[in-house]
Amino acid sequence: MSSSRVNMNPFNSITSVIGVVLFFVVAYYVLKGAFFILGLITPALLIGAAILDFKVYPDYAKWIWKTLQNNPIMGILAVIGSVVALPVLSGFLFIKALFRRRLKKMGVNMDQGFPGQASNEPKEEDFVDFEIVEEEMNKPLELPQMDKPKPETRGGDYEGLFD
């Protein structure tokens, strides 16, 4: 048996760590700059979203309220996140209002969904067809017996080693 020696340079791992740290520092400053720019244009984005489609604000408030009712912890986190990340939220609401306006221009009603798309929520007058299936839950499941295949033996010096 021959042994091979791996040539390890200790500077490879240091270079990798420095590269990862450098990546995160650059990412931090890029995100900080983007957040700063969004912070500057937040009022314009909020006013623009109100002009394009005012319904994004009540819809967002309804979503927050529903989240607070269904899952209070997530609702509180959503409220805190909305306050802390207001520049990002304003950009999101502006883009949502912009897309809603474009969909309205195309003639798509958001309450009914896209043309040819089935609605997720059934209407009150719609009934769902179903059949009640009664099963005996106490009855054990009967499975046929399976034959275990015997492993093939090849014969050799180690055949009876552990017998």
Residue frames relative to the residue before (quaternion, step in Angstrom):
aa qw qx qy qz dx dy dz
M 1.0000 0.0000 0.0000 0.0000 0.00 0.00 0.00
S 0.2006 -0.7876 0.5711 0.1156 3.55 -0.78 0.95
S 0.2656 -0.7521 0.5791 0.1685 3.54 -1.02 0.73
S 0.1938 -0.7686 0.5994 0.1117 3.51 -1.00 0.85
R 0.3217 -0.7477 0.5544 0.1732 3.52 -0.96 0.84
V 0.2897 -0.7480 0.5766 0.1555 3.52 -0.89 1.02
N 0.3309 -0.7420 0.5540 0.1819 3.51 -0.82 1.02
M 0.0216 -0.8087 0.5871 -0.0297 3.59 -0.39 1.20
N 0.2000 -0.7622 0.6080 0.0968 3.49 -0.82 1.05
P 0.4064 -0.7402 0.4683 0.2602 3.64 -0.59 1.00
F 0.6108 0.5694 -0.3547 0.4207 3.60 1.17 -0.37
N 0.5258 0.6303 -0.4196 0.3876 3.62 1.22 -0.32
S 0.6948 0.4580 -0.2878 0.4740 3.59 0.86 -0.90
I 0.6300 0.5203 -0.3396 0.4658 3.61 1.01 -0.71
T 0.6379 0.5199 -0.3220 0.4681 3.58 1.00 -0.80
S 0.6468 0.5170 -0.3219 0.4590 3.59 0.98 -0.80
V 0.6586 0.5006 -0.3108 0.4681 3.59 0.91 -0.88
I 0.6499 0.5028 -0.3164 0.4739 3.59 0.95 -0.84
G 0.6434 0.5264 -0.3219 0.4532 3.61 1.01 -0.77
V 0.6626 0.4911 -0.3089 0.4736 3.59 0.95 -0.82
V 0.6488 0.5050 -0.3168 0.4730 3.59 0.95 -0.86
L 0.6474 0.5197 -0.3119 0.4621 3.58 0.97 -0.84
F 0.6225 0.5388 -0.3305 0.4614 3.58 1.04 -0.80
F 0.6964 0.4650 -0.2813 0.4686 3.60 0.85 -0.92
V 0.6182 0.5261 -0.3526 0.4656 3.61 1.04 -0.62
V 0.6609 0.4879 -0.3054 0.4816 3.59 0.93 -0.88
A 0.6496 0.5119 -0.3212 0.4613 3.61 0.94 -0.84
Y 0.6208 0.5447 -0.3348 0.4536 3.59 1.03 -0.77
Y 0.7119 0.4503 -0.2736 0.4644 3.58 0.79 -0.95
V 0.6167 0.5250 -0.3543 0.4675 3.61 1.06 -0.62
L 0.6867 0.4674 -0.2859 0.4778 3.60 0.89 -0.91
K 0.6157 0.5372 -0.3421 0.4639 3.58 1.06 -0.70
G 0.6613 0.4988 -0.3013 0.4724 3.59 0.96 -0.83
A 0.6543 0.5023 -0.3161 0.4687 3.59 0.97 -0.85
F 0.6493 0.5071 -0.3133 0.4723 3.59 0.99 -0.82
F 0.6327 0.5289 -0.3260 0.4622 3.61 1.04 -0.76
I 0.6676 0.4904 -0.2998 0.4733 3.59 0.93 -0.91
L 0.6441 0.5013 -0.3240 0.4783 3.58 0.99 -0.81
G 0.6250 0.5440 -0.3349 0.4488 3.58 1.06 -0.71
L 0.6525 0.5140 -0.3153 0.4589 3.57 1.05 -0.71
I 0.7741 0.3468 -0.1858 0.4959 3.58 0.94 -0.82
T 0.3208 0.7760 -0.4891 0.2359 3.62 1.26 0.22
P 0.6715 0.4811 -0.3401 0.4494 3.67 0.74 -0.82
A 0.6565 0.5044 -0.3196 0.4610 3.59 0.95 -0.80
L 0.6501 0.5103 -0.3194 0.4636 3.59 1.01 -0.76
L 0.6547 0.5056 -0.3170 0.4639 3.59 0.97 -0.80
I 0.6639 0.4806 -0.3042 0.4856 3.60 0.97 -0.82
G 0.6447 0.5238 -0.3173 0.4576 3.58 1.00 -0.81
A 0.6439 0.5029 -0.3264 0.4754 3.60 1.00 -0.76
A 0.6436 0.5146 -0.3263 0.4631 3.60 1.03 -0.74
I 0.6591 0.4967 -0.3123 0.4705 3.59 1.03 -0.74
L 0.6879 0.4951 -0.2935 0.4422 3.59 0.89 -0.92
D 0.7662 -0.1920 0.1704 0.5891 3.59 0.81 -1.00
F 0.2838 -0.8070 0.4967 0.1467 3.54 -0.23 1.30
K 0.5752 0.6365 -0.3743 0.3520 3.60 1.16 -0.52
V 0.5174 0.6361 -0.4405 0.3655 3.63 1.16 -0.20
Y 0.6350 0.5419 -0.3348 0.4372 3.62 1.07 -0.63
P 0.6939 0.4303 -0.3081 0.4884 3.65 0.76 -0.84
D 0.6231 0.5394 -0.3480 0.4468 3.60 1.04 -0.69
Y 0.6553 0.4935 -0.3115 0.4796 3.58 0.98 -0.80
A 0.6436 0.5129 -0.3191 0.4699 3.59 1.01 -0.79
K 0.6327 0.5154 -0.3286 0.4755 3.60 1.03 -0.76
W 0.6453 0.5132 -0.3263 0.4622 3.59 0.97 -0.81
I 0.6409 0.5083 -0.3239 0.4755 3.60 0.97 -0.84
W 0.6705 0.5033 -0.3041 0.4524 3.59 0.88 -0.93
K 0.6585 0.5000 -0.3086 0.4702 3.59 0.96 -0.87
T 0.6399 0.5118 -0.3217 0.4744 3.59 1.04 -0.75
L 0.6382 0.5202 -0.3235 0.4662 3.59 1.02 -0.76
Q 0.6797 0.4841 -0.2940 0.4661 3.59 1.00 -0.75
N 0.7327 0.4392 -0.2418 0.4601 3.58 0.88 -0.95
N 0.7964 0.0175 0.0416 0.6030 3.57 0.93 -0.91
P 0.2590 -0.8308 0.4664 0.1586 3.60 0.14 1.26
I 0.6374 0.5291 -0.3482 0.4388 3.61 0.95 -0.73
M 0.6816 0.4609 -0.2885 0.4897 3.58 0.89 -0.89
G 0.6197 0.5439 -0.3419 0.4509 3.59 1.07 -0.65
I 0.6535 0.4902 -0.3113 0.4856 3.58 0.97 -0.84
L 0.6425 0.5073 -0.3220 0.4756 3.59 1.00 -0.78
A 0.6409 0.5190 -0.3288 0.4602 3.61 1.03 -0.72
V 0.6412 0.5082 -0.3236 0.4753 3.59 1.02 -0.77
I 0.6621 0.4917 -0.3056 0.4759 3.59 0.90 -0.91
G 0.6574 0.5075 -0.3050 0.4661 3.58 0.98 -0.85
S 0.6294 0.5326 -0.3354 0.4558 3.58 1.06 -0.70
V 0.6732 0.4788 -0.2990 0.4777 3.58 1.01 -0.76
V 0.6979 0.4782 -0.2783 0.4548 3.57 0.85 -0.99
A 0.7842 0.2859 -0.1382 0.5332 3.57 0.90 -0.92
L 0.1047 0.8389 -0.5257 0.0940 3.60 0.96 0.81
P 0.6385 0.5099 -0.3637 0.4473 3.66 0.89 -0.65
V 0.6589 0.4824 -0.3111 0.4861 3.60 0.98 -0.77
L 0.6401 0.5256 -0.3200 0.4599 3.59 0.99 -0.83
S 0.6495 0.5099 -0.3273 0.4594 3.60 0.96 -0.80
G 0.6365 0.5111 -0.3257 0.4770 3.58 1.04 -0.72
F 0.6433 0.5227 -0.3150 0.4623 3.57 1.00 -0.84
L 0.6850 0.4785 -0.2907 0.4661 3.59 0.87 -0.93
F 0.6231 0.5301 -0.3413 0.4629 3.59 1.07 -0.69
I 0.6713 0.4838 -0.2991 0.4753 3.59 0.90 -0.90
K 0.6316 0.5249 -0.3311 0.4647 3.59 1.02 -0.77
A 0.6568 0.4963 -0.3073 0.4774 3.60 0.96 -0.86
L 0.6347 0.5343 -0.3256 0.4534 3.58 1.03 -0.79
F 0.6805 0.4721 -0.2900 0.4795 3.60 0.91 -0.86
R 0.6306 0.5221 -0.3433 0.4605 3.60 1.00 -0.72
R 0.6420 0.5196 -0.3272 0.4591 3.57 0.99 -0.80
R 0.6592 0.4983 -0.3149 0.4669 3.57 0.96 -0.83
L 0.6473 0.5068 -0.3235 0.4685 3.58 1.01 -0.74
K 0.6269 0.5219 -0.3377 0.4696 3.59 1.04 -0.69
K 0.6369 0.5179 -0.3282 0.4673 3.58 1.03 -0.76
M 0.6689 0.4803 -0.2977 0.4829 3.58 1.11 -0.67
G 0.5264 -0.6592 0.3988 0.3596 3.60 1.23 -0.21
V 0.4807 0.6518 -0.4504 0.3758 3.57 1.16 0.42
N 0.2552 -0.7478 0.5942 0.1501 3.56 -0.84 1.02
M 0.4120 -0.7483 0.4644 0.2337 3.58 -0.60 1.13
D 0.6213 0.5468 -0.3560 0.4338 3.61 1.09 -0.53
Q 0.7243 0.4147 -0.2363 0.4975 3.57 1.10 -0.67
G 0.4999 -0.6412 0.4395 0.3819 3.60 1.18 -0.31
F 0.6838 -0.4620 0.3582 0.4367 3.53 -1.30 -0.13
P 0.6086 -0.5486 0.4024 0.4084 3.60 -1.15 0.45
G 0.8055 0.2383 -0.1997 0.5045 3.56 -0.89 0.96
Q 0.6167 0.5285 -0.3534 0.4642 3.59 1.24 -0.01
A 0.4183 -0.6967 0.5232 0.2566 3.55 -0.94 0.90
S 0.4778 -0.6659 0.4921 0.2935 3.55 -1.05 0.75
N 0.4806 -0.6831 0.4728 0.2808 3.57 -1.03 0.77
E 0.7442 0.3534 -0.2015 0.5298 3.57 1.03 -0.72
P 0.3805 -0.7275 0.5148 0.2469 3.60 -0.75 0.99
K 0.4790 -0.6494 0.5077 0.3018 3.54 -1.12 0.68
E 0.6577 -0.5395 0.3504 0.3918 3.56 -1.21 0.46
E 0.7123 0.4517 -0.2760 0.4609 3.60 0.98 -0.71
D 0.5761 0.5739 -0.3858 0.4358 3.60 1.24 -0.17
F 0.1646 -0.7622 0.6185 0.0968 3.52 -1.07 0.81
V 0.3423 -0.7274 0.5598 0.2011 3.53 -1.10 0.70
D 0.3712 -0.7200 0.5401 0.2282 3.58 -0.85 1.00
F 0.1449 0.7761 -0.6045 0.1057 3.53 -0.94 0.90
E 0.2391 -0.7458 0.6061 0.1390 3.51 -1.28 0.36
I 0.3534 -0.7247 0.5506 0.2163 3.55 -0.89 0.94
V 0.1173 -0.7865 0.6057 0.0292 3.54 -0.72 1.10
E 0.1620 -0.7872 0.5900 0.0780 3.55 -0.70 1.11
E 0.0197 -0.7903 0.6117 -0.0286 3.53 -0.83 1.01
E 0.4207 -0.6595 0.5507 0.2911 3.51 -1.17 0.54
M 0.2483 -0.8047 0.5251 0.1227 3.53 -0.48 1.20
N 0.6464 0.5382 -0.3273 0.4306 3.62 1.17 -0.43
K 0.5605 0.6067 -0.3889 0.4079 3.57 1.20 -0.33
P 0.3818 -0.7343 0.5039 0.2473 3.63 -0.69 1.01
L 0.5146 -0.6380 0.4898 0.2972 3.50 -1.19 0.63
E 0.1964 -0.7920 0.5701 0.0956 3.58 -0.71 1.07
L 0.0577 -0.7960 0.6024 -0.0141 3.52 -0.68 1.15
P 0.4982 -0.6424 0.4759 0.3355 3.63 -1.03 0.64
Q 0.5363 -0.6138 0.4728 0.3347 3.55 -1.17 0.62
M 0.2382 -0.7687 0.5804 0.1246 3.53 -1.00 0.84
D 0.3752 -0.7012 0.5579 0.2371 3.53 -1.04 0.77
K 0.3496 -0.7265 0.5515 0.2142 3.54 -0.89 0.96
P 0.3800 -0.7095 0.5310 0.2649 3.59 -0.79 0.90
K 0.4078 -0.7014 0.5280 0.2509 3.54 -1.00 0.85
P 0.4680 -0.6759 0.4796 0.3068 3.58 -0.91 0.85
E 0.4783 -0.6687 0.4936 0.2836 3.49 -1.07 0.79
T 0.2144 -0.7594 0.6000 0.1319 3.54 -0.98 0.83
R 0.2972 -0.7784 0.5319 0.1513 3.52 -0.89 0.94
G 0.4103 -0.7101 0.4846 0.3042 3.55 1.15 -0.27
G 0.3572 0.7201 -0.5394 0.2508 3.54 -1.02 0.64
D 0.7675 -0.3765 0.2693 0.4435 3.52 -1.32 -0.17
Y 0.7448 0.4128 -0.2155 0.4779 3.59 1.04 -0.69
E 0.3117 0.7987 -0.4767 0.1941 3.62 1.23 0.14
G 0.8212 0.2089 -0.0948 0.5225 3.61 0.70 -0.99
L 0.2505 0.8216 -0.4870 0.1582 3.60 1.16 0.43
F 0.8022 0.2754 -0.1457 0.5093 3.64 0.85 -0.86
D 0.4253 0.7063 -0.4683 0.3178 3.63 1.16 0.33
